[in-house]
Amino acid sequence: MHNVIARLPLSVIPDPTPEVPPQAGGLLTVLNWASGIGLVLGVLGVIIVGIGMVIQLRRGEGGESIGKLGWVLAGCIIITGAGGIVRAFV
């Protein structure tokens, strides 16, 4: 089987370029809205974690909120990179 694959010229292997069909306009609108809402919630999450850090600092609890901030920032990275992540696996 390996010999058959090795004998095929590279021009035989197709290299399709992804193209969005015109009927997907509504779906793209929904995806854009979901991405925008996710980013707004991410900014809100960073603000809430920051407020929690200030309150904990005044109480002397220090950096217990750093883990929460990490999770919020990781979520923001996933939201903004969702297209690239999916494109890497497809």
C-alpha positions in Angstrom: 0.0 0.0 0.0 2.8 2.4 0.8 4.4 1.9 -2.6 1.1 2.9 -4.3 1.0 6.2 -2.4 4.7 6.9 -3.1 4.1 6.5 -6.8 1.3 9.1 -7.0 2.4 12.5 -8.3 1.7 15.4 -6.0 -0.5 17.0 -8.6 -3.1 14.3 -8.1 -3.7 15.2 -4.4 -6.3 18.0 -4.3 -5.8 21.1 -2.3 -9.2 22.6 -1.8 -9.7 26.1 -0.6 -12.5 26.6 1.9 -15.3 28.8 0.6 -18.3 30.0 2.5 -21.6 29.4 0.6 -23.9 32.4 0.1 -26.6 30.7 2.2 -24.4 30.9 5.3 -24.9 34.6 5.9 -27.3 34.1 8.8 -24.9 31.6 10.4 -22.0 33.9 10.1 -24.1 36.7 11.8 -24.8 34.4 14.7 -21.2 33.4 15.0 -20.1 37.1 15.0 -22.7 37.9 17.7 -21.6 35.0 19.8 -17.9 36.0 19.5 -18.7 39.6 20.4 -20.8 38.6 23.4 -18.2 36.2 24.6 -15.5 38.9 24.4 -17.7 41.4 26.3 -18.3 38.8 29.0 -14.6 38.1 29.1 -13.8 41.8 29.7 -16.6 41.8 32.4 -15.0 38.7 33.9 -11.6 40.4 34.1 -13.2 43.4 35.8 -15.0 41.2 38.3 -11.9 39.3 39.2 -10.0 42.6 39.6 -12.6 43.8 42.0 -12.3 40.5 43.9 -8.6 40.9 44.0 -8.8 44.4 45.5 -11.3 43.2 48.2 -9.1 40.2 49.0 -6.0 42.3 49.2 -7.7 44.6 51.7 -8.6 41.5 53.8 -5.0 40.2 53.6 -5.9 37.1 51.5 -3.5 38.2 48.7 -3.3 36.4 45.4 -6.0 33.7 45.7 -7.8 35.3 42.7 -4.8 34.8 40.3 -6.1 31.4 39.4 -9.6 32.8 38.6 -7.9 35.5 36.4 -6.0 32.8 34.6 -9.2 30.9 33.8 -10.9 34.1 32.5 -7.9 35.0 30.3 -7.7 31.4 29.0 -11.4 31.6 28.1 -10.7 34.9 26.3 -7.9 33.3 24.3 -10.1 30.4 23.3 -12.9 32.8 22.2 -10.6 35.0 20.1 -8.7 32.0 18.7 -11.7 29.8 18.0 -11.5 30.2 14.2 -7.8 29.4 14.1 -8.2 26.4 16.5 -11.0 24.9 14.4 -9.0 25.6 11.2 -6.0 23.8 12.6 -8.1 20.6 13.1 -10.1 20.6 9.9 
